[in-house]
Amino acid sequence: MNKDRIEGAVKQAKGSVKEAAGKVTGDAKLQAEGKAEKVEGKVQNAVGGVKDAAKKH
């Protein structure tokens, strides 16, 4: 597991928290920021997975 996968997972978790907080408080901007951060985390995690796979071959 490399740095990108770890940071991606953290971004996904933070995004989920922001999204949930936005839903609870009715803050559409916070909710949208959370969704965007989750997507960034998923992409970064995927990049890390590709890097890991490349190292194995």
C-alpha positions in Angstrom: 0.0 0.0 0.0 1.5 3.3 -1.0 1.0 6.9 0.0 -1.6 7.6 -2.6 -3.9 4.8 -1.4 -3.6 6.0 2.2 -4.2 9.6 1.4 -7.1 8.7 -0.9 -8.8 6.7 1.8 -8.4 9.6 4.2 -10.0 12.0 1.7 -12.8 9.6 1.1 -13.5 9.4 4.8 -13.3 13.2 5.3 -15.6 13.7 2.3 -18.2 11.3 3.7 -18.2 13.2 7.0 -18.5 16.6 5.2 -21.3 15.2 3.0 -23.2 13.9 6.0 -22.8 17.1 8.0 -24.1 19.0 5.0 -27.1 16.8 4.8 -27.9 17.2 8.5 -27.4 20.9 8.6 -29.0 21.6 5.2 -25.8 23.1 3.9 -25.8 22.3 0.2 -22.3 23.8 -0.3 -20.8 21.6 2.5 -22.6 18.6 1.1 -21.2 19.3 -2.4 -17.7 19.8 -1.1 -17.9 16.4 0.7 -19.0 14.7 -2.5 -16.2 16.3 -4.4 -13.6 15.3 -1.8 -14.9 11.7 -1.9 -14.4 11.6 -5.6 -10.9 13.0 -5.3 -10.1 10.3 -2.7 -11.5 7.5 -4.9 -9.3 8.8 -7.9 -6.2 9.1 -5.7 -6.8 5.6 -4.3 -7.2 4.2 -7.8 -3.9 5.9 -8.9 -2.2 4.3 -5.9 -3.6 0.9 -6.9 -2.2 1.3 -10.4 1.2 2.2 -8.9 1.1 -0.8 -6.6 0.2 -3.1 -9.5 3.0 -1.7 -11.7 5.5 -2.4 -8.9 4.5 -6.0 -8.8 5.2 -6.5 -12.5 
